[in-house]
Every structure is written in C-alpha cells, then in structure tokens.
C-alpha cells in the first residue's frame, strides 16, 4: 500500500503542479503566445500589404518603362522625320542655288559673248575702214585707175537714168490703158 499511497501522493503532487502551471504559468504564456501570434499576424498582413504595394509599384514601373520606350520611339521617329524633312529642304535649297548659279553663269556667258561680239565688230569695222582706206588710197593714187573709176561711176548713173525713163514710160502707158 505504500506504493499506492506513494502513487497517489505523486498523483496529487502532479495535480498540484499541473494546477499551479495551469493557473499561473499557462495564462501568461498563452497571453504572450497570443501577443506573439498577433504580432506575427500583423507582420504577415504588413508583408502581404507590402507585397501588394510592391506588385503595384512593379506594375507602375513596368508601365512607366513601356511608356518611356514608346515615348522614346516617338521622339526617335519624330527626329528621323525632322531629319528627313531638313535633308529635303536642304536638297531643294541646294537645287535652287544650283539653278540660280547656272542661270547667272548663262547670263554672264551671254553678256561676255555680247561684249566680245561688240569688240569684234568694232575691231573688224576699224580694220575694214583701215583696209578700205588703204585700198582707196592706193587705187586713187593711180591717175588711170581714178579716171576709170569716174568713168564707171558716170556709166552707172547713165544706166540708172535709162532705167528710170523706161519705168516712167511703162507707168504712163499703164495709166493710159486704164
């Protein structure tokens, strides 16, 4: 029986320890555990909210990157179009300048040609007068040639007056018939 009493005593001591543990240790431990669980739960909720905010921020970042790339593509396309337009404008301006230079060159060439023609005419006229003067001087220096020239001049005047008389007779004859 001593064993049973020892067993009961151990059982009562165990029950007292359990009662003492349940009464004074478990409620504060439960309270601390609940507080710890609440803290962990709050941290988990904050982590979930942070993850959501991170996901939203990453989506916004991705959208911003896509938008920036689109804007960069637009800017690049606009720059290319502007460059092409500038090249075309410069080409047109260069063509106009080439045409202006060509026209001016043609005008200058025509002016030089006219100037050279005038100089050539003046030179030829001067040389012709000099040669004619020399030929007439040589021709008139000879008395026989001078006499032949005067005779030929008088013959030409006689021929001209004979033609004038014939023309006058035919005019009078044609008036008489009308």
WOURPE-V715423 format. One record per helix or strand. SS is the DSSP state (a for helix, b for strand). FROM is the first residue (numbers start at 1). LEN is the number of residues. If there is no record, write none. Layout:
ss-><SS;SS>
from-><FROM;FROM>
len-><LEN;LEN>
This chain:
ss-><a;a>
from-><2;143>
len-><140;35>
